[in-house]
Amino acid sequence: MITTLFISCKNEKTATDVNTNPKKLFNQLVDNYGGSKFWTSTSTFNYGDIYYSALRNNNILESSMSINGDGKNYLATYKNGFSEYFIDSIPQNDNNYKSIFIDSKLDAFIYLLSIPHSLSGTDVALNNKENVLIKGKSYNVLHAKYKVDPNQTGDEFYLYIDTDELKIKFIAFHYKLSGTMNKFRAYDNFRIENGIVFTDYDDYISSSLETPLEEFYKLFNEDKLKLKDSVALTNIEVTPTEL
């Protein structure tokens, strides 16, 4: 969910060479974001009036989201690849709305909050790209893409990394569970709760569906992207998962 984890050494900054091996750079990011601690933590928080929880026990993920509206309680849960949707504790039959609701509001939401950890699988190819300037500051660019059939379009991410702090400040991404549109995300308000970093963020989209993912940062520099969503997390609590 969760978020990103970040552990910093006191009064120190970490500089990363632009030519750092992509896997090495990625591992540095993961370590700086909390390393293995991420995989044995349980987090709860609110996004507006939606309540989220995410329990991680290494490769096991159990997550849920709930919201009250129209006098009813709506609850979506995910556990070990199996998802359910409830209204006032009554299980709902499979339907298109259920799938979209769980995919975009639960699975995709938590997956994207879990970057860089969620990109740790062996099915993700990592490559360095040339540094770019975003709003006047240079960022190291790490490209991550899922390995798929050549005839398919895989999930893809450009991570824009502040190498002074080893933090991801922006990402451009195509992630099918979050919708068909490419997006550009700008992170802010980094804070730490029991070793895990939570950030707020703004998501932007392009007015043209033809904009290449790697070009989104240029439109962001020119203030030509459209704000799609602003997300601020509240009531954050993190505890070690009881094993």
MARBA-3410 file (N, C-alpha, C, O; in Angstrom, 1 decimal):
243
0.8,-1.0,0.0,0.0,0.0,0.0,0.7,1.0,0.0,0.6,2.1,0.4 ~ 1.5,0.5,-0.4,1.4,1.2,0.7,2.4,2.0,0.6,2.5,2.7,1.7 ~ 2.8,2.1,0.2,3.6,3.2,0.4,4.9,2.8,0.2,5.3,1.7,0.2 ~ 5.5,3.9,0.2,6.8,3.7,0.0,7.6,3.9,1.3,7.1,4.6,2.2 ~ 8.7,3.2,1.4,9.4,3.2,2.6,10.7,4.0,2.4,11.3,3.9,1.4
11.1,4.7,3.5,12.3,5.5,3.3,13.0,5.5,4.7,12.5,6.1,5.6 ~ 14.2,5.1,4.7,15.0,5.2,5.9,16.3,6.0,5.6,17.0,5.6,4.7 ~ 16.5,7.1,6.2,17.6,7.9,5.9,18.6,7.9,7.0,18.3,7.8,8.2 ~ 19.9,8.0,6.7,20.9,8.2,7.7,20.9,9.6,8.2,20.7,10.5,7.4 ~ 21.2,9.8,9.4,21.1,11.1,10.0,22.1,12.0,9.4,23.3,11.8,9.3
21.5,13.2,8.9,22.3,14.3,8.4,23.2,13.9,7.2,24.2,14.5,7.0 ~ 22.7,12.8,6.5,23.5,12.4,5.3,22.6,12.4,4.1,21.4,12.1,4.2 ~ 23.2,12.6,3.0,22.5,12.5,1.7,23.3,11.4,0.9,24.5,11.3,0.9 ~ 22.6,10.7,0.1,23.2,9.7,-0.8,23.2,10.1,-2.2,22.1,10.3,-2.8 ~ 24.3,10.2,-2.8,24.4,10.6,-4.2,24.6,9.3,-5.0,25.3,8.4,-4.6
23.9,9.2,-6.2,24.0,8.0,-7.0,24.5,8.4,-8.4,23.9,9.4,-9.0 ~ 25.5,7.8,-8.9,26.0,8.1,-10.2,25.0,7.8,-11.3,24.3,6.8,-11.2 ~ 24.9,8.6,-12.3,24.0,8.4,-13.4,24.2,7.1,-14.1,23.3,6.5,-14.6 ~ 25.4,6.6,-14.1,25.8,5.4,-14.8,25.7,4.1,-13.9,26.1,3.0,-14.3 ~ 25.1,4.3,-12.8,24.9,3.1,-11.9,24.1,2.0,-12.6,23.2,2.3,-13.3
24.6,0.8,-12.4,23.9,-0.4,-13.0,22.4,-0.3,-12.6,22.1,-0.1,-11.4 ~ 21.4,-0.5,-13.5,20.0,-0.3,-13.1,19.6,-1.2,-12.0,18.8,-0.7,-11.1 ~ 20.0,-2.4,-12.0,19.6,-3.3,-10.9,20.2,-2.8,-9.6,19.5,-2.9,-8.5 ~ 21.5,-2.4,-9.6,22.1,-1.9,-8.4,21.3,-0.6,-7.9,21.1,-0.5,-6.7 ~ 21.0,0.3,-8.8,20.3,1.5,-8.4,18.9,1.1,-7.9,18.5,1.7,-6.8
18.2,0.2,-8.5,16.9,-0.2,-8.0,17.1,-0.8,-6.6,16.2,-0.5,-5.7 ~ 18.1,-1.7,-6.4,18.3,-2.3,-5.0,18.6,-1.2,-4.0,18.1,-1.3,-2.8 ~ 19.3,-0.2,-4.4,19.6,0.9,-3.5,18.3,1.7,-3.1,18.1,2.0,-1.9 ~ 17.4,1.8,-4.1,16.1,2.5,-3.8,15.3,1.6,-2.8,14.8,2.2,-1.9 ~ 15.2,0.3,-3.1,14.4,-0.6,-2.2,15.0,-0.5,-0.8,14.2,-0.4,0.2
16.3,-0.6,-0.7,16.9,-0.5,0.7,16.6,0.8,1.3,16.3,0.8,2.5 ~ 16.7,1.9,0.6,16.5,3.2,1.2,15.0,3.4,1.5,14.7,4.3,2.3 ~ 14.1,2.6,0.9,12.7,2.7,1.2,12.2,1.7,2.2,11.0,1.5,2.4 ~ 13.2,1.1,2.9,12.8,0.2,4.0,13.2,-1.2,3.9,13.2,-2.0,4.8 ~ 13.6,-1.7,2.7,14.1,-3.0,2.5,13.0,-4.1,2.9,11.9,-3.9,2.6
13.5,-5.1,3.6,12.6,-6.2,3.9,11.5,-5.9,4.9,10.6,-6.6,5.0 ~ 11.7,-4.8,5.6,10.7,-4.4,6.6,9.3,-4.2,6.0,8.3,-4.4,6.6 ~ 9.3,-3.7,4.7,8.1,-3.4,4.0,7.2,-4.7,3.9,6.0,-4.6,4.0 ~ 7.9,-5.8,3.7,7.1,-7.1,3.5,6.5,-7.7,4.7,5.8,-8.7,4.6 ~ 6.8,-7.2,5.9,6.2,-7.7,7.1,5.6,-6.6,7.9,5.7,-6.6,9.1
4.9,-5.7,7.2,4.2,-4.6,7.9,2.7,-4.6,7.5,2.3,-5.0,6.4 ~ 1.9,-4.0,8.4,0.5,-3.9,8.2,0.2,-2.4,8.3,0.5,-1.7,9.3 ~ -0.4,-1.8,7.3,-0.7,-0.4,7.3,-2.2,-0.1,7.1,-2.9,-0.8,6.4 ~ -2.7,0.9,7.8,-4.1,1.4,7.6,-4.0,2.9,7.4,-3.2,3.6,8.0 ~ -5.0,3.4,6.7,-5.0,4.8,6.4,-6.3,5.2,5.7,-7.1,4.3,5.3
-6.6,6.5,5.7,-7.7,7.0,4.9,-7.3,7.8,3.7,-6.3,8.5,3.8 ~ -8.1,7.7,2.7,-8.0,8.6,1.5,-9.4,9.2,1.4,-10.3,8.5,0.9 ~ -9.6,10.4,1.9,-10.9,10.9,2.0,-11.7,10.1,3.0,-11.3,9.9,4.1 ~ -12.9,9.7,2.5,-13.8,8.9,3.4,-13.6,7.4,3.1,-14.4,6.6,3.6 ~ -12.6,7.0,2.4,-12.3,5.6,2.1,-11.2,5.1,3.1,-10.2,5.7,3.2
-11.5,4.0,3.7,-10.6,3.4,4.7,-9.9,2.2,4.1,-10.5,1.3,3.5 ~ -8.5,2.2,4.1,-7.7,1.1,3.5,-7.0,0.4,4.6,-6.6,0.9,5.6 ~ -6.7,-0.9,4.3,-5.8,-1.7,5.1,-5.0,-2.6,4.2,-5.5,-3.0,3.2 ~ -3.7,-2.8,4.5,-2.9,-3.7,3.7,-2.0,-4.5,4.7,-1.1,-3.9,5.4 ~ -2.1,-5.8,4.7,-1.3,-6.6,5.5,-0.4,-7.4,4.6,-0.8,-8.0,3.6
0.9,-7.3,4.9,1.9,-8.1,4.1,2.7,-9.0,5.0,3.1,-8.7,6.1 ~ 2.7,-10.2,4.6,3.5,-11.3,5.2,4.4,-11.9,4.1,4.0,-13.0,3.6 ~ 5.5,-11.3,3.8,6.3,-11.7,2.7,5.5,-11.7,1.4,5.1,-10.7,0.9 ~ 5.3,-12.9,0.8,4.6,-13.0,-0.4,3.1,-13.0,-0.3,2.3,-13.1,-1.3 ~ 2.6,-12.9,0.9,1.1,-12.9,1.2,0.6,-11.4,1.3,1.2,-10.7,2.1
-0.4,-11.1,0.6,-1.0,-9.8,0.7,-2.5,-9.9,1.0,-3.2,-10.6,0.2 ~ -2.9,-9.3,2.0,-4.4,-9.2,2.3,-4.7,-7.7,2.4,-4.1,-7.0,3.2 ~ -5.6,-7.2,1.6,-5.9,-5.8,1.6,-7.4,-5.6,1.5,-8.2,-6.5,1.1 ~ -7.9,-4.4,1.9,-9.3,-4.1,1.9,-9.5,-2.6,1.8,-8.6,-1.8,2.2 ~ -10.7,-2.3,1.4,-11.1,-0.9,1.4,-12.6,-0.8,1.7,-13.4,-1.7,1.3
-13.0,0.2,2.4,-14.4,0.3,2.8,-14.8,1.8,2.8,-14.0,2.6,3.0 ~ -16.1,2.0,2.5,-16.7,3.3,2.4,-18.1,3.3,2.7,-18.8,2.3,2.3 ~ -18.6,4.3,3.4,-20.0,4.4,3.7,-20.7,5.4,2.8,-20.1,6.5,2.6 ~ -21.8,5.1,2.3,-22.5,6.0,1.4,-24.0,5.6,1.2,-24.2,4.4,1.0 ~ -24.9,6.5,1.1,-26.3,6.2,0.8,-26.8,5.3,1.9,-27.7,4.5,1.7
-26.3,5.4,3.1,-26.8,4.6,4.2,-26.3,3.2,4.2,-26.8,2.3,4.9 ~ -25.3,2.9,3.3,-24.8,1.5,3.2,-23.3,1.5,3.4,-22.6,2.5,3.2 ~ -22.8,0.3,3.7,-21.3,0.1,3.7,-20.9,-0.7,2.6,-21.4,-1.8,2.3 ~ -19.9,-0.2,1.9,-19.3,-0.9,0.7,-17.9,-1.4,1.1,-17.1,-0.6,1.6 ~ -17.7,-2.7,0.9,-16.4,-3.3,1.3,-15.8,-4.1,0.2,-16.5,-5.0,-0.4
-14.6,-3.9,-0.2,-13.9,-4.8,-1.1,-12.7,-5.4,-0.4,-12.0,-4.7,0.3 ~ -12.4,-6.7,-0.7,-11.3,-7.4,0.0,-10.5,-8.1,-1.1,-11.1,-8.6,-2.1 ~ -9.3,-8.3,-0.8,-8.4,-9.1,-1.6,-7.5,-10.0,-0.7,-6.9,-9.5,0.3 ~ -7.5,-11.3,-1.0,-6.6,-12.2,-0.2,-6.1,-13.3,-1.1,-6.9,-14.1,-1.6 ~ -4.8,-13.4,-1.3,-4.2,-14.5,-2.0,-4.8,-14.7,-3.4,-5.0,-15.8,-3.7
-5.0,-13.6,-4.1,-5.5,-13.7,-5.4,-7.0,-13.8,-5.6,-7.5,-13.9,-6.7 ~ -7.7,-13.8,-4.4,-9.2,-14.0,-4.4,-9.8,-12.7,-3.9,-9.5,-12.2,-2.8 ~ -10.7,-12.1,-4.7,-11.3,-10.8,-4.3,-12.8,-11.0,-4.1,-13.4,-11.8,-4.7 ~ -13.4,-10.2,-3.1,-14.8,-10.2,-2.9,-15.3,-8.8,-2.7,-14.5,-7.9,-2.3 ~ -16.6,-8.6,-2.9,-17.2,-7.3,-2.8,-18.5,-7.5,-2.0,-19.3,-8.3,-2.3
-18.7,-6.6,-1.0,-19.8,-6.7,-0.1,-20.6,-5.4,0.0,-19.9,-4.3,-0.1 ~ -21.9,-5.5,0.1,-22.7,-4.3,0.5,-23.4,-4.7,1.7,-24.2,-5.6,1.7 ~ -23.2,-3.9,2.8,-23.8,-4.2,4.1,-23.5,-5.7,4.5,-24.5,-6.4,4.9 ~ -22.3,-6.1,4.3,-21.8,-7.5,4.7,-22.4,-8.6,3.8,-22.2,-9.8,4.1 ~ -23.2,-8.3,2.8,-23.7,-9.3,1.9,-22.9,-9.4,0.6,-22.7,-8.4,-0.1
-22.3,-10.6,0.4,-21.5,-10.8,-0.8,-22.2,-10.5,-2.1,-23.4,-10.9,-2.2 ~ -21.6,-9.8,-3.0,-22.2,-9.5,-4.3,-21.7,-10.4,-5.4,-20.6,-10.9,-5.4 ~ -22.6,-10.7,-6.3,-22.3,-11.6,-7.4,-21.2,-10.9,-8.3,-21.1,-9.7,-8.3 ~ -20.5,-11.7,-9.0,-19.5,-11.2,-10.0,-20.2,-10.4,-11.0,-21.2,-10.8,-11.6 ~ -19.7,-9.2,-11.3,-20.2,-8.3,-12.4,-19.1,-7.4,-12.8,-18.1,-7.2,-12.1
-19.4,-6.7,-13.9,-18.4,-5.8,-14.4,-18.0,-4.6,-13.4,-16.9,-4.3,-13.3 ~ -19.0,-4.1,-12.8,-18.8,-3.0,-11.8,-17.9,-3.5,-10.7,-16.9,-2.8,-10.3 ~ -18.2,-4.7,-10.2,-17.3,-5.2,-9.1,-15.9,-5.3,-9.5,-15.0,-4.9,-8.8 ~ -15.6,-5.8,-10.7,-14.3,-5.9,-11.2,-13.6,-4.6,-11.3,-12.4,-4.4,-10.9 ~ -14.2,-3.6,-11.9,-13.6,-2.3,-12.1,-13.4,-1.7,-10.7,-12.3,-1.1,-10.5
-14.3,-1.8,-9.8,-14.2,-1.2,-8.5,-13.0,-1.8,-7.8,-12.2,-1.0,-7.2 ~ -12.9,-3.1,-7.8,-11.7,-3.7,-7.0,-10.4,-3.5,-7.8,-9.4,-3.2,-7.1 ~ -10.4,-3.6,-9.1,-9.2,-3.4,-9.8,-8.6,-2.0,-9.6,-7.4,-1.9,-9.3 ~ -9.4,-1.0,-9.8,-8.9,0.4,-9.8,-8.8,1.0,-8.4,-7.8,1.7,-8.1 ~ -9.8,0.7,-7.6,-9.8,1.4,-6.3,-9.0,0.6,-5.2,-8.7,1.2,-4.2
-8.8,-0.7,-5.4,-8.1,-1.4,-4.4,-6.7,-2.0,-4.9,-5.7,-1.5,-4.5 ~ -6.8,-2.9,-5.9,-5.6,-3.5,-6.3,-4.6,-2.5,-6.9,-3.4,-2.5,-6.5 ~ -5.0,-1.7,-7.9,-4.1,-0.8,-8.5,-3.6,0.3,-7.5,-2.5,0.7,-7.6 ~ -4.5,0.8,-6.7,-4.2,1.8,-5.7,-3.1,1.4,-4.8,-2.1,2.1,-4.6 ~ -3.2,0.1,-4.3,-2.2,-0.3,-3.4,-0.9,-0.7,-4.1,0.2,-0.5,-3.6
-1.0,-1.3,-5.3,0.2,-1.6,-6.0,1.0,-0.4,-6.3,2.2,-0.4,-6.1 ~ 0.4,0.7,-6.8,1.1,1.9,-7.1,1.7,2.5,-5.9,2.8,3.1,-5.9 ~ 1.0,2.5,-4.8,1.6,3.0,-3.5,2.8,2.2,-3.0,3.6,2.7,-2.3 ~ 2.9,1.0,-3.5,4.0,0.1,-3.1,5.3,0.2,-3.9,6.2,-0.5,-3.6 ~ 5.3,1.0,-4.9,6.5,1.3,-5.7,7.6,1.9,-4.8,7.3,2.8,-4.0
8.8,1.4,-4.8,9.4,0.5,-5.8,9.3,-1.0,-5.5,9.6,-1.8,-6.4 ~ 8.8,-1.3,-4.3,8.8,-2.7,-3.9,8.0,-3.6,-4.9,8.4,-4.7,-5.1 ~ 6.9,-3.1,-5.4,6.0,-3.9,-6.2,6.7,-4.1,-7.6,6.2,-4.9,-8.4 ~ 7.8,-3.5,-7.9,8.5,-3.8,-9.1,9.7,-4.7,-8.9,10.6,-4.8,-9.8 ~ 9.7,-5.4,-7.8,10.9,-6.2,-7.5,10.9,-7.6,-8.2,11.9,-8.3,-8.1
9.9,-8.0,-8.9,9.8,-9.3,-9.4,10.8,-9.6,-10.6,11.2,-8.6,-11.2 ~ 11.1,-10.8,-10.8,12.0,-11.2,-11.9,11.4,-11.0,-13.3,12.1,-11.0,-14.3 ~ 10.0,-10.7,-13.3,9.4,-10.5,-14.6,9.4,-9.0,-15.0,8.7,-8.6,-15.9 ~ 10.2,-8.2,-14.3,10.3,-6.8,-14.6,11.7,-6.5,-15.1,12.7,-6.8,-14.4 ~ 11.8,-5.9,-16.3,13.1,-5.6,-16.9,13.4,-4.1,-16.5,12.6,-3.2,-16.6
14.6,-3.9,-16.0,15.1,-2.6,-15.6,16.2,-2.0,-16.5,17.1,-2.7,-16.9 ~ 16.1,-0.7,-16.8,17.1,-0.1,-17.7,17.2,1.4,-17.2,16.3,2.0,-16.9 ~ 18.5,1.9,-17.3,18.7,3.3,-17.1,18.5,4.1,-18.4,18.7,3.6,-19.5 ~ 17.9,5.3,-18.2,17.8,6.2,-19.3,18.6,7.5,-19.0,19.1,7.6,-17.9 ~ 18.7,8.3,-20.0,19.4,9.6,-19.8,18.7,10.4,-18.8,17.5,10.5,-18.7
19.5,11.1,-18.0,19.0,12.1,-17.0,18.1,13.1,-17.7,18.3,13.5,-18.9 ~ 17.1,13.6,-17.0,16.2,14.6,-17.5,16.1,15.8,-16.5,16.3,15.5,-15.3 ~ 15.7,16.9,-17.0,15.4,18.1,-16.1,13.9,18.2,-15.9,13.1,18.2,-16.9 ~ 13.5,18.2,-14.7,12.1,18.4,-14.4,12.0,19.6,-13.4,12.5,19.6,-12.3 ~ 11.3,20.7,-13.9,11.2,21.9,-13.2,12.6,22.4,-12.7,12.7,22.9,-11.6
13.6,22.3,-13.6,14.9,22.8,-13.4,15.9,22.0,-12.6,17.0,22.4,-12.3 ~ 15.4,20.8,-12.2,16.3,19.9,-11.4,16.6,18.6,-12.2,15.7,18.1,-12.9 ~ 17.8,18.1,-12.1,18.2,16.9,-12.8,17.7,15.6,-12.1,17.9,15.5,-10.8 ~ 17.1,14.7,-12.8,16.7,13.4,-12.2,17.3,12.2,-13.0,17.3,12.2,-14.2 ~ 17.7,11.2,-12.2,18.1,10.0,-12.8,16.8,9.2,-13.2,15.8,9.3,-12.5
16.8,8.6,-14.4,15.6,8.0,-14.9,15.8,6.4,-14.9,16.7,6.0,-15.6 ~ 15.0,5.7,-14.2,15.0,4.3,-14.2,13.7,3.8,-14.9,12.6,4.1,-14.5 ~ 13.9,3.0,-16.0,12.8,2.5,-16.7,12.5,1.0,-16.3,13.4,0.2,-16.3 ~ 11.2,0.8,-16.0,10.8,-0.6,-15.6,9.7,-1.0,-16.4,8.7,-0.3,-16.6 ~ 9.8,-2.2,-17.0,8.7,-2.7,-17.9,8.5,-4.2,-17.7,9.5,-5.0,-17.6
7.3,-4.7,-17.6,7.0,-6.1,-17.4,7.3,-6.8,-18.8,7.1,-6.3,-19.8 ~ 7.9,-8.0,-18.6,8.3,-8.8,-19.8,7.0,-9.5,-20.2,6.4,-10.4,-19.5 ~ 6.6,-9.2,-21.5,5.4,-9.8,-22.0,5.6,-10.3,-23.4,6.7,-10.1,-24.0 ~ 4.6,-10.9,-24.0,4.7,-11.3,-25.4,4.9,-10.1,-26.2,4.3,-9.0,-26.0 ~ 5.8,-10.1,-27.2,6.2,-9.0,-28.1,4.9,-8.3,-28.7,5.0,-7.1,-29.0
3.9,-9.0,-28.9,2.7,-8.5,-29.5,1.7,-7.8,-28.5,0.7,-7.4,-28.9 ~ 2.1,-7.8,-27.2,1.2,-7.3,-26.2,1.9,-6.0,-25.7,3.1,-5.8,-25.8 ~ 1.0,-5.1,-25.0,1.5,-3.9,-24.4,1.6,-4.2,-22.9,0.6,-4.5,-22.2 ~ 2.8,-4.2,-22.3,3.0,-4.5,-20.9,2.9,-3.2,-20.0,3.0,-2.1,-20.5 ~ 2.7,-3.5,-18.7,2.8,-2.4,-17.8,4.2,-1.8,-17.8,5.2,-2.5,-17.9
4.3,-0.4,-17.7,5.5,0.2,-17.9,5.6,1.5,-17.0,4.6,2.2,-16.8 ~ 6.8,1.7,-16.5,7.0,2.8,-15.5,8.4,3.5,-15.8,9.4,2.9,-16.1 ~ 8.3,4.9,-15.7,9.5,5.7,-15.7,9.6,6.3,-14.3,8.8,7.1,-13.9 ~ 10.7,5.9,-13.6,10.9,6.5,-12.3,11.9,7.6,-12.3,13.0,7.4,-12.8 ~ 11.5,8.8,-11.9,12.4,10.0,-11.9,12.9,10.1,-10.4,12.2,10.5,-9.5
14.2,9.9,-10.3,14.8,9.7,-9.0,15.7,10.9,-8.6,16.6,11.3,-9.4 ~ 15.4,11.4,-7.4,16.3,12.5,-6.8,17.5,11.7,-6.2,17.4,11.1,-5.2 ~ 18.6,11.8,-6.9,19.8,11.0,-6.5,20.5,11.6,-5.2,21.3,10.9,-4.6 ~ 20.1,12.8,-4.8,20.7,13.4,-3.6,20.0,12.7,-2.4,20.7,12.5,-1.4 ~ 18.8,12.3,-2.5,18.1,11.7,-1.4,17.6,10.2,-1.7,17.2,9.5,-0.8
17.8,9.7,-2.9,17.3,8.4,-3.4,15.8,8.3,-3.1,15.4,7.3,-2.5 ~ 15.1,9.3,-3.5,13.7,9.3,-3.5,13.1,9.4,-4.9,13.7,10.1,-5.7 ~ 12.0,8.7,-5.1,11.3,8.8,-6.4,10.4,10.0,-6.3,9.4,10.0,-5.4 ~ 10.6,11.1,-7.1,9.8,12.3,-7.0,8.7,12.3,-8.0,7.7,13.0,-7.8 ~ 8.9,11.6,-9.1,7.8,11.6,-10.2,7.9,10.2,-10.8,8.9,9.5,-10.8
6.7,9.7,-11.3,6.7,8.6,-12.2,5.7,8.8,-13.4,4.7,9.5,-13.2 ~ 6.1,8.3,-14.5,5.2,8.2,-15.6,4.8,6.7,-15.8,5.7,5.9,-15.8 ~ 3.6,6.4,-15.9,3.2,5.0,-15.9,2.0,4.6,-16.8,1.1,5.4,-17.0 ~ 2.1,3.4,-17.3,1.0,2.7,-17.9,0.8,1.5,-17.1,1.6,0.6,-17.1 ~ -0.4,1.4,-16.4,-0.7,0.3,-15.5,-2.1,-0.1,-15.8,-3.1,0.7,-15.4
-2.4,-1.2,-16.4,-3.7,-1.5,-17.0,-4.8,-1.6,-15.9,-5.9,-1.2,-16.3 ~ -4.5,-2.0,-14.7,-5.5,-2.0,-13.7,-6.0,-0.6,-13.3,-7.1,-0.5,-12.8 ~ -5.2,0.4,-13.5,-5.6,1.7,-13.1,-6.3,2.5,-14.3,-6.7,3.6,-14.1 ~ -6.6,1.8,-15.4,-7.2,2.4,-16.5,-6.4,2.4,-17.8,-5.2,2.1,-17.7 ~ -6.9,2.7,-18.9,-6.2,2.7,-20.1,-5.3,3.9,-20.4,-4.4,3.8,-21.2
-5.5,5.0,-19.7,-4.8,6.2,-19.9,-3.4,6.2,-19.2,-3.3,5.7,-18.1 ~ -2.4,6.7,-20.0,-1.1,6.9,-19.3,-1.2,8.0,-18.3,-2.0,9.0,-18.5 ~ -0.4,8.0,-17.3,-0.5,9.0,-16.3,0.9,9.4,-15.8,1.9,8.7,-16.0 ~ 1.0,10.7,-15.3,2.2,11.2,-14.7,1.9,11.6,-13.3,0.9,12.3,-13.0 ~ 2.7,11.1,-12.3,2.4,11.3,-10.9,3.6,12.1,-10.3,4.7,11.8,-10.5
3.2,13.1,-9.5,4.1,14.0,-8.8,3.9,13.8,-7.3,2.8,14.0,-6.8 ~ 4.9,13.3,-6.6,4.8,13.0,-5.2,5.2,14.2,-4.4,6.0,15.0,-4.8 ~ 4.5,14.4,-3.2,4.9,15.4,-2.3,4.5,15.0,-0.9,3.9,13.9,-0.7 ~ 4.9,15.8,0.1,4.6,15.5,1.5,5.1,14.2,2.0,4.3,13.4,2.5 ~ 6.4,13.9,1.8,6.9,12.7,2.3,7.0,12.6,3.8,7.4,13.6,4.4
6.5,11.6,4.4,6.6,11.4,5.8,6.7,9.9,6.2,6.4,9.1,5.4 ~ 7.3,9.7,7.4,7.6,8.4,7.8,6.7,7.9,9.0,6.6,8.7,9.9 ~ 6.2,6.8,8.9,5.4,6.2,10.0,6.0,4.8,10.3,5.8,3.9,9.5 ~ 6.6,4.7,11.4,7.3,3.4,11.8,8.1,2.8,10.7,8.0,1.6,10.4 ~ 8.9,3.6,10.1,9.9,3.2,9.1,9.3,3.2,7.7,10.1,3.0,6.7
8.0,3.4,7.5,7.4,3.3,6.1,7.1,4.8,5.7,6.5,5.5,6.5 ~ 7.5,5.1,4.5,7.2,6.4,4.0,5.9,6.4,3.3,5.6,5.6,2.4 ~ 5.1,7.4,3.6,3.8,7.7,2.9,4.0,9.0,2.2,4.6,10.0,2.8 ~ 3.4,9.1,1.1,3.4,10.4,0.3,2.0,10.7,-0.2,1.2,9.8,-0.5 ~ 1.8,12.0,-0.3,0.6,12.4,-1.1,1.1,12.6,-2.6,2.3,12.5,-2.8
0.1,12.7,-3.5,0.5,12.9,-4.9,-0.6,13.5,-5.7,-1.8,13.5,-5.3 ~ -0.2,14.0,-6.9,-1.1,14.4,-7.9,-0.9,13.6,-9.1,0.3,13.4,-9.5 ~ -2.0,13.2,-9.7,-1.9,12.4,-11.0,-2.4,13.3,-12.1,-3.4,14.0,-12.0 ~ -1.6,13.3,-13.2,-1.9,14.1,-14.4,-2.1,13.2,-15.6,-1.5,12.1,-15.7 ~ -2.8,13.7,-16.6,-3.0,13.0,-17.9,-2.8,14.0,-19.0,-2.8,15.2,-18.8
-2.5,13.5,-20.2,-2.3,14.3,-21.4,-3.6,14.4,-22.1,-4.5,13.5,-22.1 ~ -3.8,15.5,-22.8,-5.0,15.7,-23.6,-5.0,14.8,-24.9,-6.0,14.7,-25.5 ~ -3.8,14.3,-25.2,-3.7,13.4,-26.4,-3.3,12.0,-26.0,-2.4,11.8,-25.2 ~ -4.1,11.1,-26.5,-3.8,9.6,-26.2,-2.5,9.2,-26.9,-2.0,8.1,-26.6 ~ -2.0,10.0,-27.8,-0.8,9.6,-28.5,0.5,10.0,-27.8,1.6,9.7,-28.3
0.4,10.7,-26.7,1.6,11.2,-26.1,2.4,10.0,-25.6,1.9,9.2,-24.8 ~ 3.7,9.8,-26.0,4.5,8.8,-25.5,4.8,8.9,-24.0,4.9,10.0,-23.5 ~ 4.8,7.8,-23.4,5.0,7.8,-21.9,6.3,8.6,-21.5,6.3,9.3,-20.5 ~ 7.3,8.4,-22.2,8.6,9.0,-21.9,8.6,10.5,-22.1,9.6,11.2,-21.7 ~ 7.6,11.0,-22.8,7.5,12.5,-23.1,6.6,13.2,-22.1,6.5,14.4,-22.1
6.0,12.5,-21.1,5.1,13.2,-20.2,5.8,14.2,-19.4,5.2,15.3,-19.1 ~ 7.0,14.0,-19.0,7.7,14.9,-18.1,7.9,16.3,-18.8,7.9,17.3,-18.2 ~ 8.1,16.2,-20.2,8.2,17.5,-20.9,6.9,18.3,-20.9,7.0,19.5,-20.7 ~ 5.8,17.7,-21.0,4.5,18.4,-20.9,4.3,18.9,-19.5,3.7,20.0,-19.3 ~ 4.8,18.1,-18.5,4.7,18.6,-17.1,5.5,19.8,-16.9,5.1,20.8,-16.2
6.7,19.9,-17.5,7.5,21.1,-17.4,6.8,22.3,-18.0,7.0,23.4,-17.6 ~ 6.1,22.0,-19.1,5.4,23.1,-19.8,4.0,23.4,-19.2,3.3,24.2,-19.8 ~ 3.6,22.8,-18.1,2.3,22.9,-17.5,1.2,22.6,-18.5,0.2,23.3,-18.6 ~ 1.4,21.6,-19.4,0.4,21.2,-20.4,-0.3,19.9,-20.1,-1.1,19.4,-20.9 ~ -0.1,19.4,-18.9,-0.8,18.2,-18.5,-2.0,18.6,-17.6,-2.0,19.7,-17.0
-3.1,17.8,-17.6,-4.3,18.1,-16.9,-4.3,17.3,-15.6,-4.1,16.1,-15.6 ~ -4.6,18.0,-14.5,-4.7,17.4,-13.2,-5.9,16.4,-13.2,-7.0,16.8,-13.5 ~ -5.6,15.1,-12.9,-6.7,14.1,-12.9,-7.2,13.8,-11.5,-8.4,13.8,-11.2 ~ -6.2,13.6,-10.5,-6.6,13.3,-9.1,-5.5,13.9,-8.2,-4.4,14.0,-8.6 ~ -6.0,14.3,-7.0,-5.1,14.7,-5.9,-5.4,13.7,-4.7,-6.5,13.6,-4.3
-4.3,13.1,-4.2,-4.5,12.1,-3.2,-3.7,12.5,-1.9,-2.5,12.7,-2.0 ~ -4.4,12.7,-0.8,-3.8,13.0,0.5,-4.2,11.9,1.5,-5.4,11.6,1.6 ~ -3.2,11.3,2.1,-3.5,10.2,3.0,-3.5,10.7,4.5,-2.7,11.6,4.8 ~ -4.5,10.2,5.3,-4.6,10.6,6.7,-4.8,9.4,7.6,-5.0,8.3,7.1 ~ -4.7,9.7,8.9,-4.9,8.6,9.9,-4.1,7.4,9.6,-4.5,6.3,9.7
-2.8,7.6,9.3,-1.9,6.5,9.0,-1.4,5.8,10.2,-1.0,6.5,11.2 ~ -1.5,4.5,10.2,-0.9,3.7,11.3,-0.2,2.5,10.7,-0.7,1.9,9.7 ~ 1.0,2.2,11.2,1.8,1.0,10.7,2.2,0.2,11.9,2.7,0.7,12.9 ~ 2.0,-1.1,11.8,2.5,-2.1,12.8,3.1,-3.2,12.2,2.8,-3.5,11.0 ~ 4.0,-3.9,12.9,4.6,-5.2,12.3,3.5,-6.2,12.1,2.6,-6.4,13.0
3.5,-6.9,11.0,2.5,-8.0,10.8,2.8,-9.1,11.8,3.9,-9.5,12.0 ~ 1.7,-9.6,12.4,1.9,-10.7,13.3,2.0,-12.0,12.5,1.1,-12.4,11.9 ~ 3.2,-12.6,12.6,3.5,-13.8,11.8,3.0,-15.0,12.6,3.1,-16.1,12.0
END
